[in-house]
């Protein structure tokens, strides 16, 4: 993905949003001006307000200030008598902080950053919507899994003030590993982090295409704020690709202190035998990794 292109696209979208809000406001005012009484009041108010603002550069004109307030009160009464909300006289921007400019106080507004992160995340992920912790059914969880959910929820709430950056979610089929990953993805997206979610099969295919020079997206996985890999161990082992790229990915992200979540049916011992000692040592390092086991019965059978 091209981050600069996304930024330019979002800037254009913000400009269009701002213009739409202003146009809607202008159309509303023009519709009110069909009443000559309102038109006269509003034009007088606008003119007086401009003159008052000019006066403030030198010395505030108190008489003009009272005139502006008097006209404003008359307009407010006119609208109230007709049950019209005065707020519509001003453009209704989506973001009240930056008024849809994307910038506040010379810095990027959080609304712009949120939009950028979501476009990057969803553009790189295999799905556009994720489940949420609130949707988990505790009746389907045993005591072990309830504690596991509390652990990952606490991790998400405390990040980046956490010590473990690799989270391995281990469990059999139907124990809720994918659901837990989706909840984590949703939580971190809502906190405005760049999140990339891939199945192990998709990850393997991205690595293969990158290896033969047909894709450049694999590099984005190295720098995403949060990476989630679902169902590790279900992908085919491709010579010079699967193990090599998985190791490079995990190792690079650990070096840069970036969190990686992995769900798998494999035990750590099986990860050692399927991949190699380098990957096992990265995922099994207790100083860097947290292993979470889900043990509830297969929920898909209920």
N, C-alpha and C positions, 0 to 999 in steps of 0.2 A: 504494500500500500504506500501511497505518496502522502506523507504527513503535510507537506507544504500545500499540496493540492486540496487536501481536506480543509485546511485552515482558510484558504481562499474561498472555498465553497461555503463554509460556515459564515464567513464575513459577509458574503453576498446574501445569504439567507437572512442574516440579522438585519442587513440594510433593507431588504424587502419587507421583513416583519415590521420594522420601524415605519416604513413608508405606508404600509397597509393601515397601521394604527392611526397615522396622521390623516390619511385619506378618509377613513371611517369617521374620524372626529370632524373633519371638514364637512363631510356629507351630512352629519347630524346637525351641525350648526346651520348649514344652509337650509335644511328642512325647517328649522325653527324660524329662520329669517323670512319665511313665507308670511309670517305675522309681522306687519309693519311696526307694531309697538315694540316687539322684541328686537327687531332689526335696528331700530333707532337706539334702544338701550344698549345693545351689544356693541354697536359701532362706536357709541360715545364712550363706553367702558374701555374698549380696546385703545381708542385714541388717548384717553386720559391716562391709562396705564403706561403707554409708551412715553408720554410727556413726563409722567412722574419718574419713570426709570431714568430718563435723561437728566432730570433735575438732581438726582442723587449723586451724580458725578461731581457736582459743585456743592450745593447746599439743599438739603431735603425741603421740598415745598410742602408744608403742612396742610395748606388749604387744598392743594391738588391731591394729597394723600386722603383727606376726608372725602373728596369728590369721588375718588376711585372706590373707596369703601361704600359710599352711599349708592353708587351705581351697582356695585356687586350685590349689595343687600336687595336692591330692587329686582335684579336678575334672579337671585335666589328665591325671592317671594313668588316671582312669576312662574318659576319652575315648580316650586312646592305646591302652588295652587293647582297645578296641572298634573301633579304626581309624577314629575320628571326628575330623574336623578341628576344632580348637578355635575357629578363626576364625569359624565359623558361629554362635558364641554372641553375636557382635556384628553389627549390621546391615551388609550389604554394599552400600555406596553406590557408584554409578558413578564419582563423582569423589572420590578420597581426600583432595583438598586442601580442599574446602569441604563435604564430606559431603552433597552435593546440595542445599545451601542457595542456591548461586549467589553467595554472598558470602564473602569471606575477608579478615580484617583490616580490615573496613569498606569494602572495595573489591570491585567486581564480579569474580568469579572468571573465569579464562580459559575455563572450560567453558561458562559462561553466555554470554560474549561470542561464543564460537565458534558456539553454537547460534543466537544472534540473527543473526549474519552469514550463516549458511547459509540461514536462513529468508528473510531479505531477498533474498539473491542468487538462490536457486533460485526464489523466488516471482516474481522479475522476469525470469528467464531463460527461454529457450525450450526448455531441456532440463535434466535433473536429474543427469546423469552426464557426466563429461568424460574424455578420454584423458589419459595421463600420459607424461612424457618417457621413463620407463623402457620404455614400449611401442614406442618408435620403433625401426625396423629400419634400422640403419646401412648394410646391404647395398643398400638402395634409395636411398641418398643419395650424391650426388657430393661432391667435396671442398668446393665452394662451400656446399652445403646443410649439411654437417657443421659448418662454421664458423658458419653462421647459427644452428643449434641451440645451439651453445656461447654465442653472443652473447646469445640470449634467456634461456637458463638462468642465465647470469651476471647479467643484468639482474634477473631474479626474485629471485636470492639476495641481491643487494645493495640492492634497493629497501627503504626510500625514499632511500638514499644514491646516487642516480643523477642525471645531468644531463638526459638526454633523457626526456620524458614522453609523447611521441607516437611510436608505433612503427608504421610502415607495412610490411606484409608483402605483397610484390608478386610475382606469378608467374602462369603460365598455368594452364589447367585440369589438375587432377590432380597438381599439384606439391607438395601437402601443406600448403597455407595454412590450411585449416580445422583439420587435425590439430594444427598448431603453435599455433593460437589456443586450442584445447581444452586443450592441455598447459599453456599459460600460465594459463588460467582455473583449472585444477585446482591448479596450484602456488600461486597466490595465495589460493585458497579455503583450502588447507591451512595457509596462513600467517595465517588469520583476517581476511582483508580482504573487504569487501563487493564482490562481483564480479557484474556484469551482462553477459550474453552475448546478443547479438541479431544476426540476419541483417539485412542492409540493407533487405530487403523488410519485415521485421517493424518495424524502426525507422521506416520511411517510413509504415507504417500507423498506428503509434502517434502519429506527428507529425500525420497527417491527422485522427485522432480527437480529439487534443488541440486542434487548430486549430478544429474545429467544436464544441468544448465537450462532447464525449462521453467524455473520459477525462482523468485527472489523473496517470497513471503516468509520462508523459514527463518530468515534473520530477525523478523519481528518477534518471534518466540523468545529470542535471547534477551530482549529488552522490555517486554511487557511487564507492567507493575505486578501482575498476578497471572500465573499460568496454571491451568487445570487440565490434567490428562486423565481421561476416563478409560477404564478397562485395559490397563496395561497388561500385556500377556496374551491378548486376543489377536494381535497383529502378526502377520507372517515375518519370519526372520529373513531379511534380504542381505545378501553378502555385501560387505563394505558399506552398508547403509544403516540398518536398524540399530545395531549395537553402537557403532561409531558416532552416529548423530545423536542418539539418546544420551550417551555419555557426555558429549560435547555440550549438549543443551543443559543437562543437570549441573555439570561442573561449572560452566560459565555463569549460570544463574546463582550458584552458590558463591562464587568468587565476588559477584556484584551484590550479594546479599538480597537477592530477589526471591520472593516466595514461590514455591512450586507445590501444587497439590496433585497427588496421584491416587487413583483408585485402582485396585487390582484384586483378582481372585487368588493371586500367588502369595505364598508365604515368603518371607525374606530368604529362606533357604532355596526356594524354587526360583526366586529372582537371581540368585547366585548361579544356579545351574543353567538357567535359560539364557542369561545375558553373560556377564563376566564379573570378575572380582572388582573391577573399577567401579561399575555401576552399583554393585552390592555395597561397596564401602561408602559410596556417597549417600545412598538411601538408608543404609543401616547405621550410619554414624549418629550415635545418641546425643552428641553435642550439637548437631545440626538438624536432626530429624526427629519428628514426633510420629510414632506409630499408633494408629487408632484402629482397633478391631471392632467390627460390627458382627454381632452374634445372634440377632433376632431371627426367627424362622422366616422362610421365604414369603415375603408379603404378596407376591404375585399369585400365591396359591390361596389367598384368603378372599 
